[in-house]
Amino acid sequence: MSTPVEARRPGLRSLITLVGCEAKMVVRDTAGLVVPLCLPLMIMLTSAASASRTVVANGRTALEVYVLPLVFTMVVAIIGIINMPSFLAYYRRSGILRRLGVTPASPAMILAAQAIVSVLQALVGMTVALLVALLAFGADPPADLGRAVGVVALAMAAMYGAGLIVAAVAPTPNSAVAIGLVAFFVLGALGGMFGGRDSLPEPLAEIGGWLPFGAAVEALSSAWAGSTVAAANLIGLGATVVVAAVVAGVLFRWE
């Protein structure tokens, strides 16, 4: 009588392999690769020259306090709210998640691998923008680097949480892109992407400061200037992470 073989969950090597496959998928998706890396950079370049000569707070320029935080937030939001959900919706639509569910590999590994690749892509986009600002326009790094890194990490968690909600409700990859675009522009408009929240009616500006886009821009701006990050910004980002995790957990389906 043969001894039964115990099925084992894939380990770190399998996750690394899956991350490599996910990275290849992202690279092959030309629009998904170029837009989050180049669009925010182009927006920065249109105003960097004048912004780099305008001192606004604590000896910091408008490029450092306003433009770069906005660019960083745009990179994270595009990848988290638009790109990542479209991949997950495609995997569900094509049955990949369902097939993984009957193998030793957990479908959650797809989520983990896609999140890792998305984070790496976002880091590349932010690094390119920062290097261009530092080398071409004389910008300085954040005055409080540790706090800035923490804000970026929290903003990533919030944006990816919002993206999981998009992936949970979108039945197809195209609908995921459409819903993600609407969510991105709504959050961006309320968060100051089109001229700052000061230009909005006061109730909308107040709401935008609590939502993840506006909260991320304002918190990163404060960290860059060396000012205290407002508690409302951190609470807004943290609440988004918690609420998004609960909503996505309830609505998300593997098939």
N, C-alpha and C positions, 0 to 999 in steps of 0.2 A: 504494500500500500504506500503510495507516494505521499511525501510530506507536503501539506499545503503551503503555498508560498504567500507570505504576507505582503499585501500591496503597501508600498511606502509613498508618502507624499514627496514630490520633487523637492530638492533642496536648493541651495544658493546657486549652484551651477545652472540649474534649469531656469531659475529666475534671470540670471545673467544672459542666458541664451535667448530668452523671451524678450528681454530688454533690447538685445541686438536686433531681433526681428522687428520690434516696434520701431526702432530707430530707422531701419531701412524703409518701413512703410511711410514714416514722416518725410524722409528725404525724397521719396518718389512722388509725394504729394506736393507738387511745385507751388501751388497757391498757398497751401497750408504752411509751407516752409518759408516762403518769401514774404508774405504779407505781414506776419507778426514781427519779422526781423527788420524789414525795410520800411514799412509804412510809418511806424513811430519815429524811425531815424530820419525819414524825409521831413516829417512834421517838425522835428527838432531843428533840422538844418535851415528851415525857412525863417526861423526866428532867433537862431543861436547868435548870430553876429550882433544884433542890437541888444539882445537879452544879456549877453556876456559883458556889456559895457554899462548896464544899469544896476547900481547897488540898491538893494531893497531892505535888507535886515541883517544886523550883526556883521556888517562888512561883506555879506554874501550877495551875489548877483542874482538877477531874475532867472538866469539860465540854471543856476544851482537850486534856487528855492522854489521855482514854479515849473520850469520847462522839464528838467530831468525827472522830478517826481511824477509828472504827468506821463512822460515817455515810458518810464518804468512800469507804471500802472497799466498803460495801454498794452504793453507787451504781455504782461501777465494775464490781463483780461481777455485779449484776443485768443491766446492759447487755451486758457482755462474754460472760457465760456463758449467759444466757437469751435476750435479745432478738436479738443479732446472729446467732447460729446459726439461729434460726427463719427469718429473712429469707433466709439463704443456702440453707437446706434448701428453702424455697419456690421460689427461683429454679432450683435444680437439678431439683426435682420437676416444675415447669411447663415445663422445657426452655429456659429463658432462657439459662442458661450454655452449653448445647450450641449454641444458635443463634449466640451471640456468638462461639463458637469457629471458625465458618466465615466470619466477617466480619473486616475490618481491626481491629476493636476486640477487644482481648484480654479473656477472662473475668476475668483478674486485675484489670481496671479496676473490676469490680463489688466485688471484695474491698477495693480501695483506697478506693472511694467509700463503702462501708459502714463501713469503719474510720474514715474521716474524720468521717462523720456521727455515729458512735458516740462518738468522742472529744469532739466538740462537745456532744453531749447530756450526756455525763458532766460536762464542764466546767460546763454550765448547772446541773446538779443540785448539784454541789459548791459553786458560787458562791452559789446560793440559800441552801443550808444555812449557809455561812460568814457571809453577810450577816445572816441571822436571828440567828445566835449573836453576831455583833459588835454589832449594833444593839439587839437586844432583851435580851440577857443579859450584855453587857459583856465578851465574850470577847476575847482578844488574838490576833493572827496568830501563826503559828509563830515560835519564837525563832530558828530557822535556816531561813529561807524557801527558800534555794537548795536545801538538802538535802531539804526537804519536797517541793519541786517535782520533784526527781529521783526521790524515792521514789514519788510519784504516777505519774510517767511509767513507771517500771519496773513498778509494780503494774498499770497499764493493759496493758502489753505481756504480762505474765504472764496476766492474766484473759482477754484477747482470744486469747492462744495456747490457753488451755484451752477457750475458746469454739469455736475452729477444730476442735479434736478432737471436740467435740459435733456440730458441723456435718458433720464427716467421717463419723461413724458413724450419724447420724440419717437414716433414709430419708424421713421426712415432716416438715413443719413442726410438727405436733402432737407427734411423738415428740421433736423437737428441744427443744420447750418442756419436755416431761416429763423428758428426760434432763438438761437444763439446770437444772431445779428441784431434782432430786435432787442433782446435783453442787454446786449453790449451798448447799443446806442442809447437806450433809455437810461441805463446806469451812468453812462458817460455824460449824457446831457445834464442829468441831475448832479453829477459830480464835478462839473466844471470843464469838461473836455472841449466845449465850444465857446470859450471865453471867460471862464471863471464863474463860480457860484454867485458872486456879487451881482452879476447881471440878471439873475433869476429873481422871481418874486420871492419874498421872504419865506413863506411856508415851504415852497419847493426847495429853496436853498437849505433850509433847516433839515428837511428830509434827506436831501442829497448828502449832507454831512454825516448822516448815520448809515447810509447805504455803503456797500464795500468800495465802490470806485472813489467816491468823494472822501470817504474815511481814509483810504490808502494814500491818496494824493496829499491830503492835509497832514497826515501823520508823518509821511516821508519828508514832506516839506519842512516840518518842525525839526525832525532829526537832522536834516541837512543843514539847517540854520543854527543848530545847537540849542534850540528852544525846547521847552517841555512839551512832550506829546500830549495832546488833550485826551482826557479819559474817555470822552464820548467817542473819539475815533477808535480807540482800542476796544471799547465795548461794542461798537458797531461791527467791527471786523470779527470779534469773538462770537457775537450773537449770530452772525451770518454762518460761521463755521458750524455752530451747534444746530441751528435751525435747518440748515441745508443737509446736515448729516441725518437728522431725523426724517425730514421730508423725502430725501432720496432713498433712505432705507425702507420707507413705507411703500414708495411708488415704484422703485426699480425692479424690473423683471429680467431674468436671464434669457427668456425666450418670448 
